[in-house]
Amino acid sequence: MSQSETARITIDTTRVISEISPLLFSGFAEHLGRCIYEGIYEPASPHADENGLRADVLAALRELNFRSMRYPGGNFVSGYRWEDGIGPTDQRPRRRDMAWQSIETNQFGTDEFIRFCREIGTEPMLAVNLGTGAIHDAANLVEYCNAQAGSHYADLRAANGSASPYAVKYWCLGNEMDGPWQIGHLDAGEYAKKASEAAKLMRLQDDSIELVLCGSSSSKMPTYPEWDRISLETCWELVQYHSMHYYAENSADDTPSFLALSAELEDYVDTVAAVLRYVKAKRRSKHDVYLSWDEWNVWYKAREKSDLRGGWQAAPPLLEEVYNLEDALVVAQWLNVFLRKADVLKIACIAQIVNVIAPILTRADGILKQTIYYPLLMFSQMARGEALDLHVESPRYETEQFGDMPLLDVSAANDADAGAQSLFIVNRSLSEPTPLEIHWRDINPARVRMAQQLAGNDPKAFNSWEQPNRLTTRPIDAPEIADGVARLSLPPLSFTTLAIEL
């Protein structure tokens, strides 16, 4: 098909991939830069509530409706002593954070994080330190969070203001332990042994918890995917999830290839999913392990401009990426991949949520919603029910990195109980609109209830404090459905969402 030809999406509601896990729409908050301090927590701000949390940030996070929140790292966790962050704040130590060469004041810790999660209605996901930490430190944190009063750490939690357990369900067994940059880095065999022993001890504290094993921190790691195989073979029966991390970048300034990155993302999922199947078969196991993509985002502009070190300051401005239109379109495709791989992918946490490679930036007088905020919002609001396997016929275009690629990247969610369907469409074309027909094979929907679009002419355009609404999702005319077919024209460089009433 040439770029001028009409694309066609065929929807059959009987072609179900899987139920969509709500945890695919989750976030990550690390003690890094201004994510916690001056982001989530800023008692001196005129926007602060009685707990020191920024009310304007909380409102934006509630809108995004993250289903879980990973904390406190990230690289930070591999040198973190969690007991530093509990108890009276005036007695908490200031320490050097070696991961980001910053000063950690410990004014925000586990109890404050749980309070923050409750304020925005999200499930906490805590990472334990398997770098400098011992396995008993991890188990003690489980006791602190989840045990009934009557033992040392549970009583300590009660003394710190919460008689009732926090009931934290999701726990990460360290962070990026395959990386030589990681404090306490281990090879795959060493990590697998430590993680398995930590998991056993943590489960003795609370056997209802669900654990995430460290997978490869990128598909570009020299130990990938062997790291995944070795760690899974040792820990398979003890964990429920296996992590993936990936940061997208366009340092080559090759927009056509950057906009086709979903090909690489899908390959990454498929490879690790194959490792899962292999290990399950090798162990003759009836247990399933799923994927947790608990760090993902676009990140390269801020990395190229700074050395990632905080100069031993408290809350230094680090990794404050400015997101443009092409970044938002890549994020939208990433979320499309999550739906298309919903059978194996059950958790995904965008890294991060405020200031640090984030959809939200803060300054003293308010917040700025970046371009990537809007695809996150659309998926979080609309992607419910079951992910559908679509048949997409699309014009093609050439990319240097991935060869011949379709112009359209598409996913769909079908919520039969609510009588609703959602369609998510990215048009990768740089200059020409793409005419589109949508055909329903097994049903004739009532109408397109709502249509919204994020689009622009310049892939490098971004939202700024001076022009905060330059790129947002905006309502467009909803196409009519006649004889089971809807027709519309997709502008170039666009992300379009359709809410369909069945």
N, C-alpha and C positions, 0 to 999 in steps of 0.2 A: 504494500500500500504506500502511496506517496503521502506526504504531509498534508495535502489538500483533500485526501479522501476521508470519507466519513468513518469514524470509529464506531464500534458496536460493543455494548456490554450486555450479556445475556445472564439473567438471574433466574435460578431455579432453587426454590426454598427447600427442596428435598436434598440438595447437595450440601450437607452440613460438614464443616471441618471439625468443629468442637464447640462446646460451651465456652464463652469468653470469660476468662477469670477477671474479676474486678481488680485484682492486684496488679494487672498489667499497667494500671494508671496510678503509679506510686512515685514517691520522691525520695530524695537523699539529702541530708543535712550533715555537713562535716564541720568540725572545728578547724576551719581554714579561711583565711582572709576575713572578709566581713559577712560571712554567711550567718554565723550565730550572733556575734556582737556587731551591732549596727545594722543587722539584717532582721533576724527573728527577735532578738533581745536587745533592748536599748532603754533602760530605765529612765535615762535623762531626756529622752525624746518627748516632745509635746504630744506625740501620737501613742505613747506608752500607756498600757492599761495598768491595773493595780498590781499585776505580776511582773511588770517590766517588759511585757511582750508588745510589739508594735501592732496596734489595732488595724492600721491600714494594710500591713503585710498579712495579718490574719484574714482579713476580708478577702484579699486576692487569692490566698491559698484555699479558703473555703470554696470560692468560686471554681477553682481547678479541681477540688474534691479528690485530692490524693487519697487512695485507699489504704496505703501503708507508708511509713516513713522510716528509712534506714538511717542509723545514727550510731556512734559519733564519727565514724570514718569507715573507709578511706584510709589513706596512709597514716593519718593521725592516730588511729586506734592501735597501731602496732607498737606505740610507745606510751600509751595512755594508762594511767592508774585510776581506775574508776572511783576508788574511794576518795580521791582528791576532790571530786565534784559532788559530794554529799555533806550534809551537816550545815551548821551556821556559816553563812557566806563570809563573815568577817574572819573566820578561822581557816578558810581554804587556802592552800598554798598557791603561790604564783610559780609556775615552772616553765622551763624552756621546752617548747615543742620542737623536737629534733627533726620531725618530718618536714615541716615548713619553715623551720628556723624563725619561729615567732614566740612570743610570750603568751602562755595560756594562763588566764586569771582564775579559771575554774569557778567563775560566778554563775555559770550555767552548766548543770550536770544532769544526772539521771532523773532526779525528781522534777526538775524544771522541764526536761524534755517530755516526760510523761504528761505534765500539765499542759504543755504546748500541744501535744497530740490530741488530748481531750478537747482543747479549745477549737481545733479545726476538724475534729471528728475523724481521725485517722488511727490506724493500728500501728503501734510502735514495732520497729524491727531493729533489734539491738545487735551490734557486732561486738565480739569479744576479742581481746588482745591475745593473739597467738604468736606475736613477735617476741617482745620482752616479757610478756605475761606467762604465768604458769597455769596449768590446767585447773588448779584449785581456785585461781582468781576468777576464771570463767564460771565455775560452779558456784562460787560465793555470790557473784552477781545475779545468777538465777535465783538463789535463795533470797537475796535482798528484794528482788522484784516479785517473786511468785509464791513464796512460802507464807503460810499462816504464821502469825506471831507465836513465839515459844522457843525460838532458837536465836543465836546471836545476830545474824544479819537481818532476819525478819524483824526482830525486835528493834534493830537499828533503824530500819525503815519506819516502823511505827513511831519511834522517838523523833524521827525527822518529819512527822506530820501525816503519815498514811498508815492507819491501822489495817486497812484492807490491802490485800495483795494487788499488784498491778496487772497480773495475768498476761504477761508479755508472751505471745505465741511464737513469733518468728525471731530466729537467732542466726547470725552469720558467724561461721567458724573462721575468724580472721579476715584478712583483706589482702588480695594480690600477693600471696606468699610465694608465687612463682617469680616475682620481680626482684632482680638484684638491688633495686632502689629501696626495697621494703626493709624497714627496721626488723631485724631478726629473720631475714630471708632464709628459707629452707628449700632443699631440693624436694622433688615430688615424694620420694619415699619417706623422708624425714617429716614432711608436712603431714602426709597421710597418717603416719603413726601418732603424731601429736594431736591431730584433729580427731582421730578415732577415740583416743583416750579422753580428750576433753568432752567429746560427745557423750561417752558413757557416763562420765561424772556429772555432766549437766543433766542428763536424763534421770540419774538417780535423785536429783533434786526435784525434777518435775518431768514425768514421762509423757506429758501431753504436748511438750514444745515441738516445733518443727524447725529443722536445721538446714542451713544453706552451706554447702561445701565450696571452698575456693576452687574455681576453675581457672583456666588461662585468662590472664588479664588483657589479652588481645589475640586475635587470630594471627598476628604478625610475630608473636613470641617464638623464639627458636625451639622451645620445648613443647609448643602446641602441635598436635593434640595429645602427645604422649603424656604430658602432665595430667590431663583430664582422665586418661585411661588408668594411670597408676593410682591416683588419689581415689577414683571411684571404685576400683577393685578392692581397695582396703576398707573403704567407708560406706559401701553401697547400702547395707541394711540399716545403717545408723542415721541416714540423712534423707530428707524429702526433696531437696533441690540442689542444683549444681549451678554455680554462678558463671556468668559471662560478663566481660567488660569490653567496651569499644568506644573510641572517640573518633568521630569523622572529621576530616580536614580537607581544605581546598588550597593548600599552600602553593600548588602549581597554577592556581587561577585558571583551571580548566572547568568552566561551568558545565558544559555538556556532560563530562564524565562525572562530576560531582553530583549532578542531578540524577545520575543512573546508579548511585551507590547502593540502592536496595539490592542489586544483584550480588554484591559482596556480602551484605548483611544476611541475605537468605542463605548464601553458601556457608557462612559461619554457623548459623543455626543448624543447617542440615548436617554439617560435619560433626558438631558436638552431639546432636541427636543420634547420629550413627554410633558414636562412642557409647552413649547410653544404652542403645540396643545391644551392642556387642557385649558390654559388661554384664547386663542382665542375663544374656544368653550364656555367657561363660560361667557365671555363678549359679546358673539354673534357678534363678530367683523368681519369686512371684511378686516381689516388691517393685514398685515403680519410683523412679526419680525423675523430676521435671526440671526445666531450666528456669533460672532466675537471672534475667539480664539487669543486674542491680547497679550498674553504672553505664549510662549511655548518653551521648549528646554530641553536638558539634563543638569542637574546641581546637583552635589553632592560632587565631589572630592574637589573642592575649598571651599565648605561650611563646609566640615569636617575638613579642615586645618585652618580655620580662624573664628573669631567671628563676622564678618560682620560690624565691627565698624572701622571708619577711624582715630581715635585718634586726631580728630580736625585738620587734615591736609587738604590741598587743593589737590584734585585729588590723593588720596592715592590708591595704587594698591589693589583693592578689587575684589573678585569673578572671578579671572582670570583662568577659567577652561581650562585645557588641554584636548583636545578631541582625542579619539582613534578610532580604526576601529569599534568596537561594537557600540560606540556612533553614528558614521556616519550611520550605518545600521539602528539604531533606528530612526534617523532623516529621513532617506529615507522612512521608513514605516509610519512615522507620515504624511509625504507628500502624501503617498499613501492613507491614511485615509482621508485626505482633499479632494482628488478626489472622493473617494468612497462615501463621505458624501456631495458632492457638491450641492445637492438640498437644504440643510439647512445651510451649512457653507459657508459664503461669504467673510469673512475677516480673515486673520491669520497673526500675527506679531511675527517673531522669536525674542526672547529676549536673548541677544541684538545683536548689529551689530559690535562693535569694543571693544576689550579688555575684557569687562565685559561679561562673559558667551557668547562668540562671535565666529563667524567663522573667524575673522581676529584679529591678535595680532600685536601690533606695538612696535618698539623700535626706538631709534634715527636714526638708519641707514636704516630702511625699515620696511616692513610688512611680516607677516607669515600667509599663508592661511592654516587653520586647516582642519582636515578631514571632518568636517561637511559642509565646504564650497562647496564641490563638489556635493553632492545630491541637495543642494539648487540651485546650478548653473544649473544642468540638468533639474530640474523641471521648473525653471524660464524660461529657454530657450525653452523648448519643450512642456509644458503642456498647450495647447491652444485648443479652440473649446469646444467639449462636452466630459464629463466624461462618460465612458462606463461601463456597468454592465457585468463583465466577468464571465465565468464559469471556475473555476480552480479546477483541480483534482491533488492533490499533495500528495507525501509521508508524513507521519506524524512522530512526535517525541514527547516525554514526557517532560513536564516541571513541576517543583514543584509548581509554582504559578498558572498556567492556565490549567494544565492537558494536554490532548492530543491536539497538535496544528499542523497545516500544515507547512511543511518546507518552502513553497514559500508564499510570501506576494506580491500582484500584483495590479497594477492599469493601466489604459489606458486612453489616450486622443485622440479624433478623430476630426480633423479639415477638414471637407469636402470641404470647400471653398478653402483651400490651397492644397488640395489633399495630406494631410499628416496625419499620425497616429503615436502616440508615446506609447511605452510600457515600464513600469517601474517594475523591478523584483528584489526582495530581496530573496536571498537564505540563510536561517537561519542555514543550516547545519554547524556544527563545523569542520568536518573532511572529508566528502565525497562529491564528485561532484554529481550533480543531472542532469540526462539527461532530456531534455524538448522537447516536440513537441508543436508548436503553430499552431492552425487550424483557418482558417477564414471561417465562415459559409455562409455569404451572398455576399462576394466579393472575388476576387482573386487579391491581391495586386501586383504591378509591381515588387517591390524589397525592400529589407532592405537597405536603403540608407546609414545608419551609425549605428555602434554599439560601445558602450563605456562601460567600466567596472571599478568599484572600488572594489578591492579584495586584500586579504592578508591571511597569515597563522596564524597570531597572533592577537586575538581580542583586545589585549591591546596595539598594536603598534600605534604610533602617529607620526605626523610631528613635527620636531624640527627646531630650527635655524640652527643646523648643518646638518640636513637631511630634508630640507623643502619639498622635492618631494617624500618622502617615500611612501605616500598614496595619489594618485590622480586618477581621472578618466583617463583611457588610451584607445585608440582605440583597438578593437579586430576585427577579421575577421567577416564580416557580413554574417550571414547564408543565403543560397540560399532558395528561395521559389519555391517549385515544387508542382503543383496540389493543391495549396492553403494551403500547409503545410511547415513550417520551422522547422528545427531541430538544436539544439545546446546543449552543455553541460555547466552547470553553476558550476563554482568552489565554494567550500565552502566559507562561510563568504564573500559574494559578493553582489554587487548592479550593475545590468546590465540595460542599457537603449538601446532601439532600435528605430531608426527613420525610419518609413516605408513610402514608396512612394505608393500612391494609384493608 
